[in-house]
Amino acid sequence: MSDTPTGSHLFTPIRLGNLALDNRIIIAPMCQYSAHEGTPGDWHFMHLGTLALSGAGMLIIEATAVEPIGRITAGDLGLYSDENERGLARVLHALRTHSPIKIGMQLAHAGRKASSREPWNGGAQVAPDAPGGWLACAPSALPHAAHEAPPAALDADGLRRIRTAFTDAARRAARLGIDGLEIHAAHGYLLHQFLSPLANRRSDAYGGSLENRMRFPLEVFEAVRDAFPADKPVWARISATDWVEDGWDIDGTVALSQALKARGCAAIHVSSGGVSPQQKIKLGPGYQVPYAARVKREVGLPTIAVGLITEAEQAEAIIAGGEADAVSLARGILYDPRWPWHAAAKLGAQVNAPRQYWRSQPRELKDLFANTHFGAR
Ligand SMILES: Cc1cc2nc3c(=O)[nH]c(=O)nc-3n(C[C@H](O)[C@H](O)[C@H](O)COP(=O)(O)O)c2cc1C
């Protein structure tokens, strides 16, 4: 039996640091490749607006680049200019006016995976000298795929510039009233490139041993943690494994998570892969959950499990079984933006819905929506 009035573990509130979420369903960050010079437009009102009405505990805004050359594509969202900040302020105002959902943001730098086409345009690298392309930067001058143009290896000035860019973006996020920040250290982007021996061949203090490879991601975490209000959580998204022999692995993930915990990290969002085209992923329902479970068990931080979690009962079992503290959904919630409503209906729980939609509550589920009251003349 759960200790909740509804009996559902998934719909039991949770705290990430001081941030209280109504339930344990989190909307995973999802790039939309639809910004202009990093600034959100009408698409973001529609997309984030839809997701904000889902009843999930938190919505994490897509990978948001901290500098222009850290964008995956030219359409990535950014938070490096006043215009970006103004654009986001408008979107956030609309979300906040109509939804109580907690709003996180993923701060990101693409490293060597920058300067790409949008997925719907094939996703390939745009060469640095091609129209719309730029020279990417990375721990080492190694391309993501052998046939691609190599990035420039970052020197001390470059590392400083990127740390500062993360700090500046965190300050802008604080001004915007973002409820929590996720540092993107997964999926083969810049911070994961530092962690993985497949991408990091440096011979200075930032490469070689595990301790050295963790150094830059930890410096970035500390810089963001310092720049963001102390009463709001900062956490990290990590790839638990590269799915390549001799790549980054779960032991490194546990060590990194412990080091993050010591620096005030509020949670670990456990994903995998993305650093190498050689990866051999063993896909299946909840395929990354065992990694989240190991981080939870060995590190003791709240963990967020993600990856092919599509069913309410599956999500409920992950939380009830103590494998993770929360789940996040990406494709499943794009497919069904009312996923949390349907999950609450299946699990006998309650969920927030906008008052304009209260009358949609099915006849046989009179207590599905929280705090409703109706009247008519
Ligand atoms: C359209 C789309 C965009 C994504 N963009 C991001 C992103 O910005 N940051 C990130 O960490 N992961 C991103 N991902 C990965 C998802 O957050 C998630 O980890 C992955 O899709 C597995 O979860 P799922 O099986 O629920 O889709 C994206 C996935 C999709 C489908």
The ligand as an SDF file (V2000), in Angstrom:
LIG
                    3D

 31 33  0  0  0  0  0  0  0  0999 V2000
   11.9960   15.3550  -30.4780 C   0  0  0  0  0  0  0  0  0  0  0  0
   13.0350   14.9830  -29.4400 C   0  0  0  0  0  0  0  0  0  0  0  0
   13.9240   15.9410  -29.0050 C   0  0  0  0  0  0  0  0  0  0  0  0
   14.8620   15.6340  -28.0020 C   0  0  0  0  0  0  0  0  0  0  0  0
   15.6770   16.6260  -27.5110 N   0  0  0  0  0  0  0  0  0  0  0  0
   16.4090   16.3880  -26.3960 C   0  0  0  0  0  0  0  0  0  0  0  0
   17.0400   17.4480  -25.7130 C   0  0  0  0  0  0  0  0  0  0  0  0
   16.8790   18.6390  -26.0330 O   0  0  0  0  0  0  0  0  0  0  0  0
   17.8130   17.1330  -24.6370 N   0  0  0  0  0  0  0  0  0  0  0  0
   17.9540   15.8480  -24.2010 C   0  0  0  0  0  0  0  0  0  0  0  0
   18.6560   15.6140  -23.2230 O   0  0  0  0  0  0  0  0  0  0  0  0
   17.3160   14.8340  -24.8140 N   0  0  0  0  0  0  0  0  0  0  0  0
   16.5360   15.0820  -25.8720 C   0  0  0  0  0  0  0  0  0  0  0  0
   15.8200   14.0590  -26.4430 N   0  0  0  0  0  0  0  0  0  0  0  0
   15.8380   12.7340  -25.8080 C   0  0  0  0  0  0  0  0  0  0  0  0
   14.6560   12.6150  -24.8350 C   0  0  0  0  0  0  0  0  0  0  0  0
   14.7080   13.5810  -23.8140 O   0  0  0  0  0  0  0  0  0  0  0  0
   14.5940   11.2110  -24.2060 C   0  0  0  0  0  0  0  0  0  0  0  0
   15.7300   11.0050  -23.4020 O   0  0  0  0  0  0  0  0  0  0  0  0
   14.5240   10.0910  -25.2440 C   0  0  0  0  0  0  0  0  0  0  0  0
   13.6520   10.4340  -26.3050 O   0  0  0  0  0  0  0  0  0  0  0  0
   14.0630    8.7720  -24.6210 C   0  0  0  0  0  0  0  0  0  0  0  0
   12.8230    8.9400  -23.9800 O   0  0  0  0  0  0  0  0  0  0  0  0
   11.4340    8.4550  -24.6790 P   0  0  0  0  0  0  0  0  0  0  0  0
   11.5810    6.9800  -24.9520 O   0  0  0  0  0  0  0  0  0  0  0  0
   10.3740    8.7650  -23.6610 O   0  0  0  0  0  0  0  0  0  0  0  0
   11.2680    9.2340  -25.9450 O   0  0  0  0  0  0  0  0  0  0  0  0
   14.9180   14.3270  -27.4740 C   0  0  0  0  0  0  0  0  0  0  0  0
   14.0270   13.3720  -27.9480 C   0  0  0  0  0  0  0  0  0  0  0  0
   13.0790   13.6730  -28.9000 C   0  0  0  0  0  0  0  0  0  0  0  0
   12.1040   12.6160  -29.3480 C   0  0  0  0  0  0  0  0  0  0  0  0
  1  2  1  0
  2  3  1  0
  2 30  2  0
  3  4  2  0
  4  5  1  0
  4 28  1  0
  5  6  2  0
  6  7  1  0
  6 13  1  0
  7  8  2  0
  7  9  1  0
  9 10  1  0
 10 11  2  0
 10 12  1  0
 12 13  2  0
 13 14  1  0
 14 15  1  0
 14 28  1  0
 15 16  1  0
 16 17  1  0
 16 18  1  0
 18 19  1  0
 18 20  1  0
 20 21  1  0
 20 22  1  0
 22 23  1  0
 23 24  1  0
 24 25  2  0
 24 26  1  0
 24 27  1  0
 28 29  2  0
 29 30  1  0
 30 31  1  0
M  END
$$$$
